[in-house]
Amino acid sequence: MSKLPEFEIVASCASALEAFRIVSRQRLDLMFLDIQMPELSGLDFLRSLRNPPKVILTTAHRKFALEGFELDVVDYLLKPIRLERFLKAIEKFKESCGFVKNAEYQKNRKLVPDHINVKADRKIYKVSLEDILYIESEGDYVKITTPGRVIMSKQTISSMEKELPGNRFVRIHRSTIIAIDKIESFDATMIEIKKRQFPIGRNYSNIVMKILKA
């Protein structure tokens, strides 16, 4: 990467769990993802991300190429990776996102939001993502619970889900969204936050377990 001064390496991870922590904390523009990793494959990890960064897959096996491109990756590098092939993948990334000189790119790119605006009681509340513990559906309303308050907003839980970053929140039931970093314990059927237990819906179980065990 020394040949590419416009790029900055922010982390190198040995597992999907380490990578998930990085993706949860900051906005990434590009991720090199090895397909074969401990516990959770790179492809399954990529599927678990609701809003993943651009991805270049790396592997020693050609057999995963089609599956990788079905996930809309930028490129697919076979090991051992030659420098000229690596640089070609970087050029593909630049073309895919309209990459310009780094200073202009940094100036114009969107910052990761740290809050959501929620309509309730004829007001708009600015709710910090860091404060949200869990969100529940109650009829025509959603109930947003934080350590200091509960907000009832007239909207569907599906519309609320679209407002939340997928690397920080996960829907575990048709009526429940939880903050991943607020989980205190879990098993195959239940998640506990602040001594309250939430059931994991059968239709959500597989993806929830992949995320939590990553």
Secondary structure, DSSP 8 states (H G I E B T S, - for coil): -TT-TT-------SSHHHHHHHHHHS--SEEEEES--SSS-HHHHHHH-SS--EEEEEES-GGGHHHHHHTT-SEEEESS--HHHHHHHHHHHHHHTT---HHHHHHHS----SEEEEEETTEEEEEETTT--EEEEETTEEEEE-SS-EEEEES-HHHHHHHS-TTTEEEEETTEEEEGGG--EE-SSEEEETTEEEE--TTTHHHHHHHHH-
